[in-house]
Amino acid sequence: MSKSQNSSSPFEVGTFLPGGDNTDPALPENSPTAGFKLNHFMLRIRNPQRSLHFYIDLMGMRTVFTMNTGPFTIYYLGYPSTAEDRADLPAWSAKVGDPHTLTQTLGLLELYHIHRSDKSTADGGYEISTGNAPPNLGFGHLGFTVPNVPATLERLRNAGVPVLKDLGISTRESIPLSSWEEDRGVGLGEIHSNYAAVFDQIAFVTDPDGYTVELVPQGMN
């Protein structure tokens, strides 16, 4: 199996491998992890009004519930999946927000506003680490699939949303590898053409706190 000269990966460059190397252990029905689900993802936010405008008005999510816990307020968002749900949002939020349903629902986003965290740094506030600003690298992005990426990207751009990676671009510098990493000998090389064909169809924007949001076509070519 050939590898890039600068790669520490065991896999051949540019090869799509369903299941990876297919060495995952079996998952029998009596496994202690059978039934586990990825339910939600949480982001710290500085300004609820800005973030809710982005995720509700621009990205189409709707509020499942909110709760002021005392030191922070949480906003749970999700997508109504049926025409019936979209026609009656109060009924949908009551249904999904029920604890028994909430824990069975996939693809939820929790926005986490710690009270007074929106203070300026001069007044004791702090900057949020998005996971993509060197040297504090870690979290990468949230991925959303949309029916029409070009139309979505244009609408977001017209609304003033910063575009990190436009369509038709698949260079190493675009996302997610930085020149800071390259200067340190990390993630060297160019994007393989097999992945570039997919990456060209994907765009990246940033939300109001600078988190990266990926737009993926639901009809990937």
N, C-alpha and C positions, 0 to 999 in steps of 0.2 A: 504494500500500500504506500503510494508516494505521498510525501508531505512537502509543504513549503519549507524552504531552508530555514526560515525564521520562526517556524511554528513549533509550539510545544504540544499540539493536539495530536492524538493518535489516529485521526481520521483524514482520509484523502481530501484534498482541497476541492471544493465545488461539488461534492457528491451529496445528494439528498438521501438521508438514511432513516426511513421510518423505523421507529423503535431503537434508533442509535445502533449499538452493536448487538441488540437483543439479548443482553445478559441480565436484564432486570429479573429479580426473583418472582416466582409465580405469586398470584394474588388470589388465593382460594376464598370462597365465601365465608369461611370461618376465620379469616385473617382479622387481627385486632384493628386493622385500618380499613377494612371493607366498609364502604359507605361514607368515608371522609369526603368532604367537598370544599373547594375554595369558594368561600362565601362573600368576602368583601376585602377591600383595600382601603387603608386610612392614609390621608394626607393632612399634615398640619397646614393651616391657612392663616393669613394675616388679617384679611378683610373679608368677612362673610358676604357682603353685598357684591363685591367684585367677583368672588369665586362662584357664588350662586348665579350671577348673571352669565358667567361663562358656561358652567355646566348645565344650567337649566335653559336659559334663553338661546344660547348658541349651540350647545351640544345635545339639547333635547331631553335631558334627564328630568325626572320629576321627583318631588320630595316624598319619601316614604314616612319619615317622622323627624322631628327635631326634639332635643332635650337639653335644657340648661341643667347641668349637673352640679353647679356651684362654682368650681374653679374653671370650668370650660363648658362650651356648648357644642353638641354634636349634631351634624346634619347628615342623615342617611338619604342617599339618592339612588334611584334605579330607573329602569326603562319599563313602562307598561307594555306588555308584549302582545296584547290583542286589541282589536278595535273596540270591544266592549270596555276594556280597562281604560283605553284612551278617552272614551266618551264619558266616563264617570270616574274622575281622578280621586274624589273623596272615598268612594267605595274601594277603589284599587289600593289606596294608601292604607285604609283600615284593614284590608285583607292581608296585604304584604307586611304591614307593620305589626300584626299579631305575632307574638314571640314564637309560636309554633310554626308559623309560615315563614317568618323572617329567617330563621336558622336553616330553612330548606331552600331559600332563594339564592340564586347564583348571580354574580356580576354586579354586586352593590358597591357603592363608593361612599365612604365615610369621610366627611370633611370635619376637621377637628380644630375648633377655634379656642385657644387658651385665652381667657379674658385678659385684656390689656397687653397682649403680645403684639398688638399693632402699634405700640408706642415707637417713637423714633429711637434709633440707637443711642442718640444723645441723652434720651430720657430713660435709658435702661432697657430699651427693646433689643431685639436681636434679629439677625438675618436668618432666613430659613435655608437650610442646605437641601438643594434639589437632588443631590447625588450625582450631578453631572459637572460640577464646578471643581476643577483640580485645586488642591490635592484631595478634597473630600469626595471621592468617587465611590459610588455604590448603587443606589437605586437608579434605574435607567429611565423608564417611561411607563405611562398607561397606554394600552392599546385599545382603540375603538374600531370596529368594523362598520363601514357606512356603505350605502348603496351606490353613491356616486362621489368618489374622492375629488375629482376636479371641481365639481359644483360646490362641494362642502368647503374645499380649500379657498375658493374664490369668495364665498360668503364670509368665511372667517377673516380673510384678508381685508375685505371691505369693512368689516367691523373693527378693524384695528388690531387684530390678533397677530402677534409676531410669527412669521414663518421661519422655521429653522432649516427645513429641507423641503425643497420644491419637488414636484414630480419630474421624472426624467433625469434625476441626478443620483448617482450611485458611487460617488468618490469616497475614498477613505476618510476625507476630512469632513464629510457632511454630518453624519451621525452614525454611531455613537463614539467614534474614536477621536481623541483630541491630539493636537500637535504637542501638548504637554506630555502625553504618554509616548508619542513617537520619539520625542527628544530623549526619552529615558529608555529607549529600546523596547517599548511595550507595544504589542499590536502592530507590528510592522507589516508592510506589504499592501497591495491594492485589493479591492473587493473583486472576488472571482466573477467572471462573466455569468456563470450559472445563477449566482445570487443577485447579481446586478439586474437581471431580467425581472426579478421579483421586486427588488428594492426600488427600481425606477417607478413602480406603481404605488409606492408608499410615500406619504408626506408626514412631516413633523411640524407641529406648532407648539407654542408655550402658553400655559395658563397664566393667570394674573400673578401667581407666586413664582413663576419661572419653571414649574414642572413641565417636562416634555410630554406631549400628547401625540400619539401615533395614529394616523388615519390609514386604515387598511381597506382595500376594496372587498366587498362581500362576493364579488364575482372575479376572483383573481384569475388572471390569464396564465 
